[in-house]
């Protein structure tokens, strides 16, 4: 495993956002496009490769952690403005990381 410095880690801006809308990306098996509410940071579109493990409608209303300071990336013609953080137990499946209590949208993880 490669290591990074604390300064490298500190560059990541990880925030909690609430999924307001979610839909499968047409002509793909893996992608879901979500509209995420980050409070004062506004709403963002984020595309995640989780459709094999979750239905879009099951994501709506969930608070999830996202990296919000990544350079935007085009995925199937959609600009994704961040990255969902999730776990893959044993390299398969998907475990969403949820706060154990509701927090304001845009709350930064430290």
N, C-alpha and C positions, 0 to 999 in steps of 0.2 A: 504494500500500500504506500502510495506517495503521500508525503506530508506537505502541508502548507504552513505559512507563518500566520500568526494571529492577525497581522495587518492584512493579509490576503483575505482571511475570513471576514474581517471587519468591513471589507468592501461590499459584501453582500447585504442588500436591503431586503429583508424577509418580513412580509406583512401579512396580517390576517385579513381576508376579504370574504364577503358573502356572495355565493352564487345566486344571481338574480334570474338568469336564463341559461339554458343549455340545450344543445342540439347536436346530432351527429353531423359530421362533415360529409356531404354527398360524395359517393364514389370512393369511400375509404372504409376499411373495417375497424381501424384503431382510433380514429380521431373524434374528439368531441370539442365543439366550440362553446365557450362559456363567456357570459358577461358577468364580470365580477365588480362588486361595489367595494371600493377601498376608502369610503368616507371622504375626508378632505382631499385625498388624492384623485378622487373621481372614479368613474367606471372605466374598466379596461376589458378588451377582448383577449382571452387567453385560450390557446388550443393545446389540448393535452392528449397523449396517446393512451387513453384509459378505457376506450369503448369495449374492449374485450372483457372487461371486469365490472363495469358499471353502466347503468342506463342513465341517459341524460336527465330524465325526470327525477331520479333519485338524488341528484346533486343539488337541485334547487333548494335554497334556504340554508345549505350547509356553510359553516365557516371553516375555511381551509387556509393553510399557509402557502404563500407564493413568493418567489423571488421577483421583485418588481423593478430592479435596475439592470436587467439584462438588455442587451441591444435587441430591438424588435427583429423578428424572423418571419419570413413568409412560409407558411405551410399550406399547401394546396390552394394558393392564391389568397389566403387569409393572413393578415398581419397579426402575429401573436406577440403580445406586449408583456410577457412574463412567463414564469414556469411554476407549475404546481409541484409542491414537495409531497411525496408519498413514499411508502415503504413497499418493498417487494420481498415478502418473507420466503426464504429459501430460493430466491431467484424466480419465483412464479407467483402469480396472483397479485393482489393489490390491497394494501392497507392504507386507508386515508388517515391522516393525522388531524385530529379534531381537538380544539380546546375543551377542557373539561367544564368550562363555564363560558357563557357568552361574553365576548369582549367587543369594544367599539371597533367598527370597520376601520382598517388602516393601522391598527395597533402593530407596532414594530416588535419583532422577536429579538431578544438579547441573549 
